Amino acid sequence: MQEKISVWGLIFDASLIVQMVMLSLLIASIVSWYFIFQRSSYFKQAKQSQAAFEERFWSGMDLSKLYRENTSQNGQEFIFRSGFKEFNRLKQQHGIDPDAIMDGTQRAMRVALSRENDRLDEHLPFLATVGSTSPYVGLFGTVWGIMNSFLGLAQEQQATLATVAPGISEALIATAMGLFAAIPAVMAYNRFSNKSDRLYNAYETFADEFSSILHRNVHASRKSMSE
């Protein structure tokens, strides 16, 4: 009776190059899943934080009180703190033009937006790289394994399915592992990219609305002082 072929046996009996390909794909898959869970948790918290802050912001609360109560250094709160802090700093300077105050405030919020964009896109390039390269890495392992299998057949007197099957099966495992690493990474990248774009657009919209509020505030203050 012929010995039954197992997947683990094929992996352990594979050539060193194919084993290295499988190991690299396994590591890439594990790291990808770690980033998938990490990003999923991050976007969930960011969305909840953004909704909670907007509710407080549009409730009519005094902006100075909101600034004192809010100490967050990320998300929409960070954009608010950056803009309001710069606005108050410039406003306290005597003789500065209202337009100059708004230019400085908007510049501070743009810097905060840029930092938030970097946070939103963190680890996404890695997922994109794994999703795009893993199938080719697996294919390389398959080609190498099949090549070794046929080289071994050249030394046999008679080629049968029993002699060909283990070598080809071991080689195809590399392709399967490449797809196993790539598919979740591509799906996660597309999902998180969409979430990142939506959150960034919400941050950008808030920055524009907050800028309009501060613009009315600084011009109203100057008008009352001149009167």
Long-range contacts (C-beta under 8 A, 24 or more apart in sequence): 2-162, 5-165, 5-166, 5-169, 7-173, 10-166, 10-169, 10-170, 10-173, 11-170, 11-173, 13-166, 13-170, 14-145, 14-170, 14-171, 14-173, 15-144, 15-145, 15-148, 17-141, 17-144, 18-141, 18-144, 18-145, 18-148, 18-170, 18-171, 18-174, 21-137, 21-138, 21-140, 21-141, 21-144, 21-174, 22-141, 22-173, 22-174, 22-177, 24-137, 25-134, 25-137, 25-138, 25-141, 25-174, 25-177, 25-178, 25-180, 25-181, 26-177, 26-181, 28-130, 28-134, 28-181, 28-185, 29-130, 29-134, 29-177, 29-180, 29-181, 29-184, 31-126, 31-130, 32-126, 32-127, 32-130, 32-181, 32-184, 32-185, 32-188, 33-184, 35-123, 35-126, 35-127, 35-188, 36-127, 36-184, 36-185, 36-188, 38-123, 39-122, 39-123, 39-124, 39-188, 39-192, 40-192, 43-192, 43-195, 43-196, 43-199, 46-74, 46-75, 46-120, 46-199, 47-195, 47-199, 49-75, 49-76, 49-77, 50-75, 50-76, 50-199, 50-202, 50-203, 53-77, 53-80, 54-206, 57-206, 63-213, 74-116, 74-119, 75-116, 75-203, 76-202, 76-203, 76-206, 78-112, 78-115, 78-116, 79-109, 79-112, 79-113, 79-116, 79-203, 79-206, 79-207, 79-210, 80-206, 80-210, 81-112, 82-108, 82-109, 82-111, 82-112, 83-108, 83-109, 83-112, 83-207, 83-210, 83-211, 83-214, 84-214, 87-214, 87-218, 91-218, 91-221, 98-215, 98-218, 98-219, 98-222, 101-218, 102-211, 102-214, 102-215, 102-218, 105-211, 105-214, 106-207, 106-211, 109-207, 109-210, 109-211, 110-207, 112-207, 113-200, 113-203, 113-204, 113-207, 116-200, 116-203, 117-196, 117-200, 120-195, 120-196, 120-199, 120-200, 121-196, 124-189, 124-192, 124-193, 124-196, 127-185, 127-186, 127-188, 127-189, 127-192, 128-185, 128-189, 130-181, 130-182, 130-185, 131-182, 131-183, 131-185, 131-186, 131-189, 132-182, 132-186, 133-182, 134-178, 134-179, 134-181, 134-182, 134-185, 135-175, 135-178, 135-179, 135-182, 136-178, 137-174, 137-178, 138-174, 138-175, 138-176, 138-177, 138-178, 138-179, 138-181, 139-174, 139-175, 139-178, 140-174, 141-171, 141-174, 141-175, 141-177, 141-178, 142-171, 142-172, 142-174, 142-175, 143-171, 144-171, 145-170, 145-171, 145-172, 145-174, 146-171
